[in-house]
Amino acid sequence: MKFVKYVALLGLVSLLSLGAFAKDKNEGKFTLHDSVQIGSTQLNPGDYKAAWDGTGDVQVKILQGKNVVATVPAKLVDKTNSQDSVIVGNASSARNLEEIDFGGLKKALVFNSAETAQK
C-alpha cells in the first residue's frame, strides 16, 4: 500500500514538473538591417528579441542582449505562413516597425495598427 502511495505521489510531482515546461514560448528573435522607429525608440541595425505575456493585446518588451530597449503595445495575431519577416513602413519620412512575423511560432506582433491605436 505504501508503494502505491509513493508511486502516485511521484507521478503527481512528475506531471507538475512537465506542466512548467509545457508553457507557450512567448518570445521570438528578429534582425533589423536598417534603423527603424518603434514607439518613441529608435532601433539600430542588429539582433533583437521580442517578449510578451498573454494573447490578443499585449505589451511587448524589445530586448537587445539582456537589455530592454523598448516596451510597446502590440496585437498578437495568428499567421498561417511559416516564414520569419519584419515589416517596415515609411510614414512621414521615418521608417516605422509595423509587424514582426515569427514563422516557427505561426504568430505575428502588429504595431501601430488600428487595433493597438484604440487602446
Steps between C-alpha positions, in 0.01 A plus 500: 500500500784741581655418165180602315486831690867562421450431129188721491686786671796460264263506200332819625835675549607396149179640347544832680859523379397432141236772521771756567683399182184496287455879525458678168808677375405867499814633339667513165824627350531735207770694316485856372716596204409871516410741778127512581274687738273316744298717734736773612810279466742482209629144447834471324594209272568184698355192666205536736249292694133581555335362815137526611245343734153391401305518176313768306602847616842465663786711630818406314848539641767543233834376627848535358711251685366509856403868488140611446526778241126560443161401638208550263140381453425255220235261378604132499338327202511150356669454162477214254837559338814346641746772407680747724473860385510861616262749337607864497287792383607847388281758669602867502859423394552262794537124464255351753496140616147381418508122540725212599405154370634197686463215251589218738240621750246585227439827686555867421525817705323791331604850611345841422186340362141611544463224763784632719414867441155448655642399839 
